[in-house]
Amino acid sequence: KLLALPVAGDSYLLHSQGVKILVDGGHSSLSLSTALSSPDVAARELDIVVCTHADLDHAGGLVDLLDMVRSD
């Protein structure tokens, strides 16, 4: 299952064989945090995070991801 997350920029969640992979984080940590707060997409359940490249619209939302996961 591939889900395009509702954030500015690019961010996708891939569910495959029980593994959750986040590809890119969009532009904003706040938007990514909101998108990852639903029960279907919970940030604490991510197994792998991939950043395809360091442009803001792909990597900007990942800046605070670790802090977001720790605070849950």
All heavy atoms as TSV, in Angstrom:
chain	resi	resn	atom	element	x	y	z
A	1	LYS	N	N	0.854	-1.168	0.000
A	1	LYS	CA	C	0.000	0.000	0.000
A	1	LYS	C	C	0.900	1.231	0.000
A	1	LYS	O	O	1.801	1.351	0.824
A	1	LYS	CB	C	-0.901	-0.019	1.239
A	1	LYS	CG	C	-1.792	1.161	1.388
A	1	LYS	CD	C	-2.653	1.023	2.646
A	1	LYS	CE	C	-3.445	2.281	2.872
A	1	LYS	NZ	N	-4.222	2.213	4.099
A	2	LEU	N	N	0.660	2.141	-0.912
A	2	LEU	CA	C	1.411	3.388	-0.999
A	2	LEU	C	C	0.461	4.539	-0.737
A	2	LEU	O	O	-0.590	4.640	-1.368
A	2	LEU	CB	C	2.050	3.545	-2.377
A	2	LEU	CG	C	2.872	4.817	-2.585
A	2	LEU	CD1	C	4.082	4.822	-1.664
A	2	LEU	CD2	C	3.303	4.927	-4.041
A	3	LEU	N	N	0.828	5.386	0.219
A	3	LEU	CA	C	-0.017	6.506	0.614
A	3	LEU	C	C	0.765	7.803	0.452
A	3	LEU	O	O	1.851	7.947	1.020
A	3	LEU	CB	C	-0.428	6.325	2.076
A	3	LEU	CG	C	-1.222	7.422	2.752
A	3	LEU	CD1	C	-2.603	7.552	2.102
A	3	LEU	CD2	C	-1.365	7.124	4.234
A	4	ALA	N	N	0.235	8.734	-0.346
A	4	ALA	CA	C	0.820	10.069	-0.450
A	4	ALA	C	C	0.310	10.868	0.740
A	4	ALA	O	O	-0.898	11.031	0.918
A	4	ALA	CB	C	0.411	10.725	-1.761
A	5	LEU	N	N	1.217	11.343	1.572
A	5	LEU	CA	C	0.810	12.084	2.765
A	5	LEU	C	C	0.398	13.507	2.388
A	5	LEU	O	O	0.966	14.101	1.470
A	5	LEU	CB	C	1.947	12.112	3.782
A	5	LEU	CG	C	2.364	10.746	4.325
A	5	LEU	CD1	C	3.508	10.886	5.314
A	5	LEU	CD2	C	1.200	10.027	4.971
A	6	PRO	N	N	-0.591	14.050	3.095
A	6	PRO	CA	C	-1.119	15.381	2.776
A	6	PRO	C	C	-0.236	16.501	3.324
A	6	PRO	O	O	-0.581	17.169	4.300
A	6	PRO	CB	C	-2.501	15.363	3.425
A	6	PRO	CG	C	-2.334	14.470	4.613
A	6	PRO	CD	C	-1.356	13.414	4.172
A	7	VAL	N	N	0.932	16.673	2.709
A	7	VAL	CA	C	1.875	17.717	3.111
A	7	VAL	C	C	2.309	18.476	1.870
A	7	VAL	O	O	2.241	17.955	0.762
A	7	VAL	CB	C	3.112	17.122	3.822
A	7	VAL	CG1	C	2.722	16.353	5.068
A	7	VAL	CG2	C	3.928	16.244	2.901
A	8	ALA	N	N	2.791	19.707	2.079
A	8	ALA	CA	C	3.393	20.452	0.971
A	8	ALA	C	C	4.731	19.801	0.657
A	8	ALA	O	O	5.506	19.485	1.552
A	8	ALA	CB	C	3.580	21.911	1.357
A	9	GLY	N	N	5.007	19.589	-0.595
A	9	GLY	CA	C	6.218	18.882	-0.997
A	9	GLY	C	C	5.907	17.412	-1.189
A	9	GLY	O	O	4.765	17.033	-1.456
A	10	ASP	N	N	6.913	16.586	-1.051
A	10	ASP	CA	C	6.746	15.152	-1.288
A	10	ASP	C	C	6.965	14.344	-0.017
A	10	ASP	O	O	7.957	14.536	0.687
A	10	ASP	CB	C	7.750	14.680	-2.348
A	10	ASP	CG	C	7.448	15.273	-3.703
A	10	ASP	OD1	O	6.330	15.063	-4.194
A	10	ASP	OD2	O	8.331	15.948	-4.271
A	11	SER	N	N	6.022	13.452	0.250
A	11	SER	CA	C	6.140	12.533	1.369
A	11	SER	C	C	5.198	11.363	1.127
A	11	SER	O	O	4.008	11.561	0.873
A	11	SER	CB	C	5.791	13.227	2.686
A	11	SER	OG	O	6.035	12.372	3.780
A	12	TYR	N	N	5.753	10.170	1.217
A	12	TYR	CA	C	4.975	8.963	0.943
A	12	TYR	C	C	5.206	7.939	2.042
A	12	TYR	O	O	6.310	7.839	2.582
A	12	TYR	CB	C	5.388	8.349	-0.401
A	12	TYR	CG	C	5.202	9.301	-1.541
A	12	TYR	CD1	C	6.223	10.143	-1.945
A	12	TYR	CD2	C	3.974	9.400	-2.186
A	12	TYR	CE1	C	6.041	11.042	-2.980
A	12	TYR	CE2	C	3.779	10.299	-3.220
A	12	TYR	CZ	C	4.826	11.119	-3.605
A	12	TYR	OH	O	4.633	12.011	-4.624
A	13	LEU	N	N	4.177	7.172	2.321
A	13	LEU	CA	C	4.290	6.083	3.270
A	13	LEU	C	C	3.997	4.794	2.530
A	13	LEU	O	O	2.956	4.661	1.887
A	13	LEU	CB	C	3.310	6.265	4.428
A	13	LEU	CG	C	3.446	5.233	5.534
A	13	LEU	CD1	C	4.755	5.423	6.294
A	13	LEU	CD2	C	2.290	5.306	6.494
A	14	LEU	N	N	4.932	3.868	2.617
A	14	LEU	CA	C	4.784	2.564	1.989
A	14	LEU	C	C	4.604	1.521	3.077
A	14	LEU	O	O	5.422	1.424	4.003
A	14	LEU	CB	C	6.027	2.239	1.150
A	14	LEU	CG	C	6.099	0.851	0.536
A	14	LEU	CD1	C	4.968	0.654	-0.478
A	14	LEU	CD2	C	7.452	0.628	-0.107
A	15	HIS	N	N	3.506	0.764	3.005
A	15	HIS	CA	C	3.267	-0.379	3.892
A	15	HIS	C	C	3.512	-1.619	3.038
A	15	HIS	O	O	2.834	-1.813	2.033
A	15	HIS	CB	C	1.808	-0.433	4.355
A	15	HIS	CG	C	1.401	0.667	5.260
A	15	HIS	ND1	N	1.070	0.451	6.566
A	15	HIS	CD2	C	1.260	1.988	5.059
A	15	HIS	CE1	C	0.720	1.589	7.119
A	15	HIS	NE2	N	0.831	2.542	6.225
A	16	SER	N	N	4.459	-2.432	3.428
A	16	SER	CA	C	4.740	-3.644	2.667
A	16	SER	C	C	5.153	-4.747	3.617
A	16	SER	O	O	6.136	-4.596	4.360
A	16	SER	CB	C	5.848	-3.382	1.649
A	16	SER	OG	O	6.143	-4.551	0.918
A	17	GLN	N	N	4.423	-5.822	3.628
A	17	GLN	CA	C	4.725	-7.006	4.426
A	17	GLN	C	C	5.006	-6.659	5.884
A	17	GLN	O	O	5.964	-7.129	6.492
A	17	GLN	CB	C	5.888	-7.767	3.797
A	17	GLN	CG	C	5.584	-8.231	2.400
A	17	GLN	CD	C	6.758	-8.910	1.730
A	17	GLN	OE1	O	7.857	-8.973	2.265
A	17	GLN	NE2	N	6.519	-9.427	0.538
A	18	GLY	N	N	4.178	-5.784	6.447
A	18	GLY	CA	C	4.291	-5.414	7.849
A	18	GLY	C	C	5.346	-4.361	8.150
A	18	GLY	O	O	5.579	-4.033	9.309
A	19	VAL	N	N	5.985	-3.823	7.133
A	19	VAL	CA	C	7.024	-2.810	7.306
A	19	VAL	C	C	6.469	-1.465	6.838
A	19	VAL	O	O	5.832	-1.381	5.795
A	19	VAL	CB	C	8.289	-3.177	6.490
A	19	VAL	CG1	C	9.336	-2.089	6.592
A	19	VAL	CG2	C	8.852	-4.508	6.955
A	20	LYS	N	N	6.717	-0.407	7.650
A	20	LYS	CA	C	6.288	0.943	7.285
A	20	LYS	C	C	7.519	1.776	6.928
A	20	LYS	O	O	8.419	1.935	7.756
A	20	LYS	CB	C	5.528	1.614	8.431
A	20	LYS	CG	C	4.174	1.003	8.681
A	20	LYS	CD	C	3.434	1.770	9.741
A	20	LYS	CE	C	2.057	1.149	9.976
A	20	LYS	NZ	N	1.311	1.882	10.998
A	21	ILE	N	N	7.530	2.272	5.700
A	21	ILE	CA	C	8.658	3.044	5.197
A	21	ILE	C	C	8.175	4.437	4.828
A	21	ILE	O	O	7.261	4.580	4.012
A	21	ILE	CB	C	9.279	2.369	3.959
A	21	ILE	CG1	C	9.697	0.941	4.295
A	21	ILE	CG2	C	10.453	3.192	3.424
A	21	ILE	CD1	C	10.056	0.100	3.082
A	22	LEU	N	N	8.778	5.457	5.433
A	22	LEU	CA	C	8.492	6.834	5.081
A	22	LEU	C	C	9.538	7.290	4.074
A	22	LEU	O	O	10.736	7.182	4.321
A	22	LEU	CB	C	8.557	7.734	6.322
A	22	LEU	CG	C	8.351	9.226	6.081
A	22	LEU	CD1	C	6.908	9.504	5.635
A	22	LEU	CD2	C	8.692	10.031	7.325
A	23	VAL	N	N	9.077	7.759	2.925
A	23	VAL	CA	C	9.978	8.275	1.899
A	23	VAL	C	C	9.755	9.778	1.811
A	23	VAL	O	O	8.679	10.229	1.417
A	23	VAL	CB	C	9.725	7.604	0.531
A	23	VAL	CG1	C	10.668	8.180	-0.515
A	23	VAL	CG2	C	9.884	6.090	0.644
A	24	ASP	N	N	10.745	10.527	2.221
A	24	ASP	CA	C	10.729	11.987	2.251
A	24	ASP	C	C	9.742	12.509	3.295
A	24	ASP	O	O	8.901	11.777	3.797
A	24	ASP	CB	C	10.439	12.593	0.882
A	24	ASP	CG	C	11.583	12.365	-0.100
A	24	ASP	OD1	O	12.736	12.210	0.359
A	24	ASP	OD2	O	11.354	12.345	-1.317
A	25	GLY	N	N	9.906	13.771	3.631
A	25	GLY	CA	C	9.105	14.341	4.711
A	25	GLY	C	C	8.391	15.626	4.362
A	25	GLY	O	O	7.882	16.305	5.245
A	26	GLY	N	N	8.361	15.964	3.068
A	26	GLY	CA	C	7.694	17.201	2.689
A	26	GLY	C	C	8.468	18.427	3.145
A	26	GLY	O	O	9.635	18.357	3.514
A	27	HIS	N	N	7.801	19.553	3.135
A	27	HIS	CA	C	8.422	20.844	3.396
A	27	HIS	C	C	8.471	21.196	4.880
A	27	HIS	O	O	9.412	21.820	5.350
A	27	HIS	CB	C	7.646	21.914	2.628
A	27	HIS	CG	C	8.265	23.262	2.656
A	27	HIS	ND1	N	8.037	24.147	3.679
A	27	HIS	CD2	C	9.113	23.868	1.810
A	27	HIS	CE1	C	8.708	25.250	3.438
A	27	HIS	NE2	N	9.373	25.104	2.306
A	28	SER	N	N	7.466	20.778	5.648
A	28	SER	CA	C	7.293	21.278	7.008
A	28	SER	C	C	7.184	20.151	8.037
A	28	SER	O	O	6.416	19.210	7.859
A	28	SER	CB	C	6.025	22.134	7.057
A	28	SER	OG	O	5.539	22.283	8.357
A	29	SER	N	N	7.923	20.311	9.122
A	29	SER	CA	C	7.825	19.344	10.226
A	29	SER	C	C	6.435	19.333	10.839
A	29	SER	O	O	5.929	18.280	11.232
A	29	SER	CB	C	8.857	19.660	11.307
A	29	SER	OG	O	10.157	19.478	10.822
A	30	LEU	N	N	5.808	20.498	10.915
A	30	LEU	CA	C	4.463	20.578	11.481
A	30	LEU	C	C	3.470	19.794	10.637
A	30	LEU	O	O	2.664	19.018	11.160
A	30	LEU	CB	C	4.020	22.035	11.628
A	30	LEU	CG	C	2.638	22.262	12.229
A	30	LEU	CD1	C	2.540	21.657	13.625
A	30	LEU	CD2	C	2.321	23.744	12.275
A	31	SER	N	N	3.522	19.957	9.319
A	31	SER	CA	C	2.625	19.214	8.427
A	31	SER	C	C	2.888	17.717	8.509
A	31	SER	O	O	1.961	16.910	8.527
A	31	SER	CB	C	2.791	19.674	6.977
A	31	SER	OG	O	2.402	20.999	6.830
A	32	LEU	N	N	4.157	17.350	8.556
A	32	LEU	CA	C	4.498	15.931	8.648
A	32	LEU	C	C	4.016	15.352	9.971
A	32	LEU	O	O	3.455	14.256	10.010
A	32	LEU	CB	C	6.000	15.723	8.497
A	32	LEU	CG	C	6.466	14.274	8.513
A	32	LEU	CD1	C	5.854	13.476	7.368
A	32	LEU	CD2	C	7.983	14.205	8.468
A	33	SER	N	N	4.195	16.089	11.047
A	33	SER	CA	C	3.732	15.655	12.357
A	33	SER	C	C	2.228	15.400	12.356
A	33	SER	O	O	1.756	14.393	12.873
A	33	SER	CB	C	4.088	16.701	13.400
A	33	SER	OG	O	3.523	16.379	14.638
A	34	THR	N	N	1.490	16.306	11.749
A	34	THR	CA	C	0.040	16.148	11.655
A	34	THR	C	C	-0.311	14.913	10.837
A	34	THR	O	O	-1.161	14.115	11.229
A	34	THR	CB	C	-0.604	17.405	11.033
A	34	THR	OG1	O	-0.289	18.525	11.866
A	34	THR	CG2	C	-2.105	17.266	10.920
A	35	ALA	N	N	0.355	14.738	9.710
A	35	ALA	CA	C	0.074	13.587	8.840
A	35	ALA	C	C	0.413	12.272	9.524
A	35	ALA	O	O	-0.261	11.263	9.318
A	35	ALA	CB	C	0.859	13.720	7.541
A	36	LEU	N	N	1.448	12.276	10.360
A	36	LEU	CA	C	1.877	11.045	11.031
A	36	LEU	C	C	1.188	10.821	12.375
A	36	LEU	O	O	1.518	9.894	13.092
A	36	LEU	CB	C	3.396	11.062	11.236
A	36	LEU	CG	C	4.240	11.001	9.964
A	36	LEU	CD1	C	5.713	11.111	10.322
A	36	LEU	CD2	C	3.966	9.731	9.191
A	37	SER	N	N	0.221	11.649	12.706
A	37	SER	CA	C	-0.460	11.483	13.987
A	37	SER	C	C	-1.693	10.590	13.888
A	37	SER	O	O	-2.257	10.220	14.904
A	37	SER	CB	C	-0.851	12.848	14.559
A	37	SER	OG	O	-1.826	13.465	13.739
A	38	SER	N	N	-2.097	10.229	12.683
A	38	SER	CA	C	-3.266	9.349	12.558
A	38	SER	C	C	-2.869	7.925	12.947
A	38	SER	O	O	-1.714	7.524	12.781
A	38	SER	CB	C	-3.818	9.382	11.138
A	38	SER	OG	O	-3.122	8.485	10.315
A	39	PRO	N	N	-3.823	7.158	13.454
A	39	PRO	CA	C	-3.507	5.781	13.869
A	39	PRO	C	C	-2.964	4.908	12.737
A	39	PRO	O	O	-2.145	4.032	12.975
A	39	PRO	CB	C	-4.851	5.234	14.348
A	39	PRO	CG	C	-5.660	6.436	14.689
A	39	PRO	CD	C	-5.194	7.526	13.770
A	40	ASP	N	N	-3.374	5.178	11.494
A	40	ASP	CA	C	-2.905	4.375	10.360
A	40	ASP	C	C	-1.449	4.641	10.018
A	40	ASP	O	O	-0.804	3.849	9.346
A	40	ASP	CB	C	-3.749	4.663	9.112
A	40	ASP	CG	C	-5.175	4.198	9.285
A	40	ASP	OD1	O	-5.416	3.297	10.107
A	40	ASP	OD2	O	-6.057	4.738	8.594
A	41	VAL	N	N	-0.927	5.791	10.456
A	41	VAL	CA	C	0.382	6.233	10.005
A	41	VAL	C	C	1.301	6.579	11.175
A	41	VAL	O	O	2.305	7.222	10.991
A	41	VAL	CB	C	0.223	7.490	9.108
A	41	VAL	CG1	C	1.504	7.839	8.414
A	41	VAL	CG2	C	-0.893	7.327	8.097
A	42	ALA	N	N	1.019	6.152	12.359
A	42	ALA	CA	C	1.733	6.579	13.564
A	42	ALA	C	C	3.253	6.598	13.392
A	42	ALA	O	O	3.856	5.616	12.976
A	42	ALA	CB	C	1.361	5.683	14.731
A	43	ALA	N	N	3.859	7.743	13.714
A	43	ALA	CA	C	5.298	7.935	13.536
A	43	ALA	C	C	6.112	6.917	14.319
A	43	ALA	O	O	7.158	6.462	13.869
A	43	ALA	CB	C	5.687	9.354	13.944
A	44	ARG	N	N	5.652	6.527	15.490
A	44	ARG	CA	C	6.396	5.563	16.304
A	44	ARG	C	C	6.481	4.192	15.648
A	44	ARG	O	O	7.310	3.374	16.034
A	44	ARG	CB	C	5.744	5.407	17.672
A	44	ARG	CG	C	6.058	6.538	18.597
A	44	ARG	CD	C	5.800	6.070	20.028
A	44	ARG	NE	N	6.354	6.987	20.981
A	44	ARG	CZ	C	7.632	6.985	21.380
A	44	ARG	NH1	N	8.468	6.124	20.889
A	44	ARG	NH2	N	8.058	7.848	22.259
A	45	GLU	N	N	5.645	3.938	14.673
A	45	GLU	CA	C	5.621	2.632	14.018
A	45	GLU	C	C	6.423	2.598	12.725
A	45	GLU	O	O	6.409	1.597	12.020
A	45	GLU	CB	C	4.180	2.216	13.758
A	45	GLU	CG	C	3.390	2.030	15.039
A	45	GLU	CD	C	1.943	1.676	14.801
A	45	GLU	OE1	O	1.564	1.430	13.646
A	45	GLU	OE2	O	1.188	1.658	15.773
A	46	LEU	N	N	7.134	3.683	12.409
A	46	LEU	CA	C	7.960	3.691	11.202
A	46	LEU	C	C	9.153	2.771	11.402
A	46	LEU	O	O	9.812	2.795	12.436
A	46	LEU	CB	C	8.458	5.105	10.899
A	46	LEU	CG	C	7.405	6.126	10.505
A	46	LEU	CD1	C	8.040	7.502	10.376
A	46	LEU	CD2	C	6.701	5.730	9.224
A	47	ASP	N	N	9.424	1.959	10.403
A	47	ASP	CA	C	10.579	1.071	10.459
A	47	ASP	C	C	11.785	1.674	9.747
A	47	ASP	O	O	12.925	1.479	10.180
A	47	ASP	CB	C	10.228	-0.279	9.823
A	47	ASP	CG	C	9.135	-0.990	10.587
A	47	ASP	OD1	O	9.371	-1.338	11.757
A	47	ASP	OD2	O	8.039	-1.171	10.034
A	48	ILE	N	N	11.526	2.395	8.663
A	48	ILE	CA	C	12.598	2.962	7.848
A	48	ILE	C	C	12.173	4.355	7.398
A	48	ILE	O	O	11.010	4.574	7.048
A	48	ILE	CB	C	12.868	2.088	6.598
A	48	ILE	CG1	C	13.282	0.675	7.012
A	48	ILE	CG2	C	13.905	2.726	5.682
A	48	ILE	CD1	C	13.322	-0.322	5.866
A	49	VAL	N	N	13.116	5.299	7.401
A	49	VAL	CA	C	12.897	6.635	6.851
A	49	VAL	C	C	13.956	6.860	5.776
A	49	VAL	O	O	15.149	6.676	6.025
A	49	VAL	CB	C	12.996	7.727	7.925
A	49	VAL	CG1	C	12.862	9.112	7.305
A	49	VAL	CG2	C	11.934	7.514	9.003
A	50	VAL	N	N	13.497	7.246	4.579
A	50	VAL	CA	C	14.386	7.482	3.455
A	50	VAL	C	C	14.232	8.925	3.009
A	50	VAL	O	O	13.107	9.401	2.844
A	50	VAL	CB	C	14.039	6.548	2.265
A	50	VAL	CG1	C	14.903	6.854	1.062
A	50	VAL	CG2	C	14.153	5.093	2.675
A	51	CYS	N	N	15.334	9.609	2.814
A	51	CYS	CA	C	15.321	10.953	2.247
A	51	CYS	C	C	15.988	10.860	0.880
A	51	CYS	O	O	17.170	10.541	0.781
A	51	CYS	CB	C	16.065	11.926	3.151
A	51	CYS	SG	S	16.047	13.617	2.543
A	52	THR	N	N	15.218	11.117	-0.174
A	52	THR	CA	C	15.743	10.936	-1.520
A	52	THR	C	C	16.790	11.972	-1.883
A	52	THR	O	O	17.733	11.668	-2.607
A	52	THR	CB	C	14.626	10.957	-2.568
A	52	THR	OG1	O	13.928	12.205	-2.497
A	52	THR	CG2	C	13.669	9.789	-2.364
A	53	HIS	N	N	16.626	13.202	-1.396
A	53	HIS	CA	C	17.634	14.240	-1.586
A	53	HIS	C	C	17.325	15.409	-0.664
A	53	HIS	O	O	16.251	15.490	-0.092
A	53	HIS	CB	C	17.752	14.685	-3.052
A	53	HIS	CG	C	16.507	15.253	-3.641
A	53	HIS	ND1	N	15.435	14.471	-4.048
A	53	HIS	CD2	C	16.156	16.534	-3.907
A	53	HIS	CE1	C	14.487	15.253	-4.537
A	53	HIS	NE2	N	14.894	16.510	-4.465
A	54	ALA	N	N	18.280	16.317	-0.511
A	54	ALA	CA	C	18.221	17.319	0.541
A	54	ALA	C	C	17.482	18.607	0.182
A	54	ALA	O	O	17.615	19.590	0.885
A	54	ALA	CB	C	19.632	17.656	0.992
A	55	ASP	N	N	16.687	18.628	-0.872
A	55	ASP	CA	C	15.881	19.819	-1.166
A	55	ASP	C	C	14.825	19.983	-0.085
A	55	ASP	O	O	14.294	19.003	0.457
A	55	ASP	CB	C	15.201	19.706	-2.528
A	55	ASP	CG	C	16.176	19.844	-3.687
A	55	ASP	OD1	O	17.356	20.152	-3.437
A	55	ASP	OD2	O	15.749	19.636	-4.832
A	56	LEU	N	N	14.489	21.230	0.227
A	56	LEU	CA	C	13.560	21.539	1.312
A	56	LEU	C	C	12.211	20.843	1.158
A	56	LEU	O	O	11.631	20.386	2.139
A	56	LEU	CB	C	13.359	23.056	1.400
A	56	LEU	CG	C	12.567	23.557	2.601
A	56	LEU	CD1	C	13.235	23.165	3.903
A	56	LEU	CD2	C	12.409	25.066	2.521
A	57	ASP	N	N	11.704	20.705	-0.075
A	57	ASP	CA	C	10.389	20.099	-0.274
A	57	ASP	C	C	10.388	18.583	-0.072
A	57	ASP	O	O	9.339	17.947	-0.071
A	57	ASP	CB	C	9.821	20.461	-1.643
A	57	ASP	CG	C	10.647	19.955	-2.800
A	57	ASP	OD1	O	11.886	19.873	-2.669
A	57	ASP	OD2	O	10.060	19.646	-3.852
A	58	HIS	N	N	11.556	17.997	0.125
A	58	HIS	CA	C	11.660	16.564	0.409
A	58	HIS	C	C	12.195	16.308	1.821
A	58	HIS	O	O	11.800	15.350	2.464
A	58	HIS	CB	C	12.593	15.880	-0.601
A	58	HIS	CG	C	12.042	15.818	-1.976
A	58	HIS	ND1	N	11.499	14.681	-2.508
A	58	HIS	CD2	C	11.929	16.778	-2.932
A	58	HIS	CE1	C	11.087	14.935	-3.741
A	58	HIS	NE2	N	11.339	16.198	-4.021
A	59	ALA	N	N	13.096	17.158	2.273
A	59	ALA	CA	C	13.793	16.917	3.541
A	59	ALA	C	C	13.366	17.831	4.678
A	59	ALA	O	O	13.630	17.527	5.839
A	59	ALA	CB	C	15.298	17.049	3.329
A	60	GLY	N	N	12.716	18.935	4.383
A	60	GLY	CA	C	12.378	19.915	5.419
A	60	GLY	C	C	11.561	19.345	6.557
A	60	GLY	O	O	11.784	19.668	7.728
A	61	GLY	N	N	10.620	18.481	6.262
A	61	GLY	CA	C	9.771	17.900	7.292
A	61	GLY	C	C	10.472	16.874	8.158
A	61	GLY	O	O	9.997	16.539	9.240
A	62	LEU	N	N	11.620	16.395	7.693
A	62	LEU	CA	C	12.337	15.372	8.451
A	62	LEU	C	C	13.201	15.953	9.557
A	62	LEU	O	O	13.653	15.226	10.440
A	62	LEU	CB	C	13.216	14.540	7.505
A	62	LEU	CG	C	12.459	13.767	6.427
A	62	LEU	CD1	C	13.454	13.084	5.501
A	62	LEU	CD2	C	11.494	12.770	7.031
A	63	VAL	N	N	13.422	17.255	9.533
A	63	VAL	CA	C	14.325	17.901	10.481
A	63	VAL	C	C	13.959	17.581	11.923
A	63	VAL	O	O	14.824	17.273	12.741
A	63	VAL	CB	C	14.353	19.426	10.241
A	63	VAL	CG1	C	15.140	20.136	11.327
A	63	VAL	CG2	C	14.918	19.740	8.866
A	64	ASP	N	N	12.695	17.641	12.266
A	64	ASP	CA	C	12.260	17.413	13.633
A	64	ASP	C	C	11.645	16.035	13.865
A	64	ASP	O	O	11.080	15.775	14.917
A	64	ASP	CB	C	11.238	18.482	14.039
A	64	ASP	CG	C	11.847	19.871	14.026
A	64	ASP	OD1	O	13.012	19.998	14.432
A	64	ASP	OD2	O	11.161	20.821	13.613
A	65	LEU	N	N	11.781	15.141	12.908
A	65	LEU	CA	C	11.133	13.820	13.025
A	65	LEU	C	C	11.603	13.061	14.262
A	65	LEU	O	O	10.789	12.508	14.998
A	65	LEU	CB	C	11.390	12.981	11.769
A	65	LEU	CG	C	10.749	11.591	11.792
A	65	LEU	CD1	C	9.235	11.699	11.774
A	65	LEU	CD2	C	11.226	10.760	10.616
A	66	LEU	N	N	12.865	13.038	14.533
A	66	LEU	CA	C	13.368	12.294	15.693
A	66	LEU	C	C	12.807	12.853	16.996
A	66	LEU	O	O	12.363	12.106	17.862
A	66	LEU	CB	C	14.897	12.302	15.723
A	66	LEU	CG	C	15.546	11.416	16.764
A	66	LEU	CD1	C	15.089	9.971	16.620
A	66	LEU	CD2	C	17.056	11.499	16.653
A	67	ASP	N	N	12.780	14.183	17.127
A	67	ASP	CA	C	12.193	14.792	18.317
A	67	ASP	C	C	10.715	14.465	18.433
A	67	ASP	O	O	10.205	14.224	19.518
A	67	ASP	CB	C	12.387	16.303	18.305
A	67	ASP	CG	C	13.822	16.718	18.530
A	67	ASP	OD1	O	14.567	15.917	19.153
A	67	ASP	OD2	O	14.202	17.812	18.091
A	68	MET	N	N	10.005	14.435	17.298
A	68	MET	CA	C	8.583	14.143	17.291
A	68	MET	C	C	8.332	12.718	17.794
A	68	MET	O	O	7.463	12.465	18.597
A	68	MET	CB	C	8.022	14.313	15.875
A	68	MET	CG	C	6.565	13.998	15.733
A	68	MET	SD	S	5.961	14.299	14.060
A	68	MET	CE	C	6.978	13.207	13.095
A	69	VAL	N	N	9.141	11.791	17.353
A	69	VAL	CA	C	8.985	10.385	17.749
A	69	VAL	C	C	9.311	10.228	19.233
A	69	VAL	O	O	8.632	9.521	19.954
A	69	VAL	CB	C	9.866	9.477	16.889
A	69	VAL	CG1	C	9.860	8.065	17.421
A	69	VAL	CG2	C	9.393	9.502	15.447
A	70	ARG	N	N	10.325	10.916	19.717
A	70	ARG	CA	C	10.708	10.821	21.133
A	70	ARG	C	C	9.638	11.392	22.058
A	70	ARG	O	O	9.488	10.929	23.170
A	70	ARG	CB	C	12.015	11.558	21.369
A	70	ARG	CG	C	13.199	10.865	20.835
A	70	ARG	CD	C	14.438	11.654	21.146
A	70	ARG	NE	N	15.591	11.063	20.510
A	70	ARG	CZ	C	16.727	11.704	20.338
A	70	ARG	NH1	N	16.857	12.946	20.743
A	70	ARG	NH2	N	17.731	11.114	19.753
A	71	SER	N	N	8.920	12.411	21.602
A	71	SER	CA	C	7.939	13.065	22.477
A	71	SER	C	C	6.604	12.334	22.530
A	71	SER	O	O	5.785	12.638	23.364
A	71	SER	CB	C	7.709	14.520	22.021
A	71	SER	OG	O	7.052	14.536	20.778
A	72	ASP	N	N	6.380	11.371	21.651
A	72	ASP	CA	C	5.118	10.603	21.670
A	72	ASP	C	C	5.017	9.720	22.880
A	72	ASP	O	O	5.922	9.272	23.452
A	72	ASP	CB	C	4.979	9.753	20.405
A	72	ASP	CG	C	4.550	10.579	19.212
A	72	ASP	OD1	O	4.184	11.743	19.395
A	72	ASP	OD2	O	4.586	10.036	18.111
